[in-house]
Amino acid sequence: MKIKCLIHEAEEGGFWAEIPSLPGCYTEGETLEETVSNLREAITCYLDDPLPETPLPAHTYMEVVEI
Protein backbone atom coordinates (compact mmCIF):
# COMPACT_ATOMS: atom_id res chain seq x y z
CA MET A 1 0.00 0.00 0.00
CA LYS A 2 1.23 3.50 -0.80
CA ILE A 3 -0.06 6.54 1.08
CA LYS A 4 1.02 10.09 0.28
CA CYS A 5 2.39 11.97 3.30
CA LEU A 6 3.53 15.56 3.72
CA ILE A 7 6.67 16.15 5.78
CA HIS A 8 7.40 19.65 7.07
CA GLU A 9 10.43 21.12 8.79
CA ALA A 10 9.40 22.17 12.30
CA GLU A 11 10.26 25.72 13.41
CA GLU A 12 11.77 24.40 16.64
CA GLY A 13 13.86 21.80 14.77
CA GLY A 14 13.10 18.34 13.54
CA PHE A 15 10.14 17.47 11.35
CA TRP A 16 6.41 16.93 11.57
CA ALA A 17 4.26 15.01 9.12
CA GLU A 18 0.63 14.69 8.13
CA ILE A 19 -1.31 12.18 6.08
CA PRO A 20 -4.00 14.12 4.18
CA SER A 21 -6.02 11.00 3.33
CA LEU A 22 -6.20 10.04 7.04
CA PRO A 23 -7.75 13.04 8.87
CA GLY A 24 -6.14 13.71 12.23
CA CYS A 25 -3.17 11.41 11.55
CA TYR A 26 0.02 13.35 12.39
CA THR A 27 3.46 12.52 13.75
CA GLU A 28 6.88 14.07 14.31
CA GLY A 29 10.55 13.19 14.66
CA GLU A 30 13.97 14.66 15.29
CA THR A 31 15.35 13.38 11.96
CA LEU A 32 13.78 12.67 8.60
CA GLU A 33 14.42 8.95 9.09
CA GLU A 34 12.73 8.96 12.51
CA THR A 35 9.78 10.89 11.09
CA VAL A 36 9.29 8.35 8.28
CA SER A 37 9.49 5.50 10.80
CA ASN A 38 6.92 7.28 12.98
CA LEU A 39 4.71 7.77 9.91
CA ARG A 40 4.61 4.02 9.35
CA GLU A 41 3.61 3.47 12.97
CA ALA A 42 0.99 6.24 12.90
CA ILE A 43 -0.59 4.90 9.71
CA THR A 44 -0.68 1.35 11.09
CA CYS A 45 -2.31 2.51 14.34
CA TYR A 46 -4.82 4.67 12.47
CA LEU A 47 -5.83 1.85 10.14
CA ASP A 48 -6.02 -0.72 12.97
CA ASP A 49 -8.75 1.38 14.66
CA PRO A 50 -10.67 3.06 11.82
CA LEU A 51 -13.87 3.77 13.76
CA PRO A 52 -14.24 7.44 14.65
CA GLU A 53 -14.66 8.53 18.25
CA THR A 54 -17.40 10.97 17.27
CA PRO A 55 -20.68 10.05 15.59
CA LEU A 56 -20.70 10.07 11.80
CA PRO A 57 -22.65 12.83 10.06
CA ALA A 58 -26.06 11.94 8.63
CA HIS A 59 -25.96 10.00 5.35
CA THR A 60 -22.37 8.88 6.02
CA TYR A 61 -21.49 5.22 6.27
CA MET A 62 -18.42 3.44 7.60
CA GLU A 63 -17.21 0.24 6.00
CA VAL A 64 -14.08 -1.54 7.18
CA VAL A 65 -12.27 -2.97 4.15
CA GLU A 66 -9.39 -5.38 4.57
CA ILE A 67 -6.47 -4.79 2.23
N, C-alpha and C positions, 0 to 999 in steps of 0.2 A: 504494500500500500504506500502511496506517495501522498503527502499532505504538504501544501505550501505554508511556510511559516515566515514571519517577518522578524528579523533580528535587528535591534536598535542599540547603538552605543548609549549607555546610561551617563547622565551628567556627572554623577558621583564616581564614575569608573565602572568598569565591567560592562555587562550587556543585559538587556532584557528582551524577551521575545513574546510574540503573540501568534495565535493560530486563528486567522479570520474565520475559517469554516467551523470552528469550535468556540462559540461565544463564551467568554469568561475564562478561557484557557490561556494562562500566561505563565511565564517562568523567568528566571534570571540566572546569571552565573558570573563568576569573576573573569573567566576566559571564554573565548568563542567555543572551544572544545567542551568546556563544562556546560555552557548554555545549550549546545546541541544535545548533549547527554541528558540534560534536564528536560529538554523538549520531548525527547523520546519517552521519558518517564511520565511527563504531564499528559501527553497524548494517550498513553496506555491507561493511566488512571481515569482520564475523562471518558474514554470509550468503554471501560469496564463498568462504569456506573452512569449510563446515559440518561437516566430518568431525572428530570428537573426537580428541584426542591420546591419550586413554586408551581401553582396550577397552570395548566396550559390555557392559552386564550381560546375563546369559543371557535369552533370549526377548525381546530388544530388537532392533529392526531399524532401519536407517538408509535412508531413501529421499531422494534429492535431487530436489526438485520445482522446476521453473522457473516463475517467476511473471511 
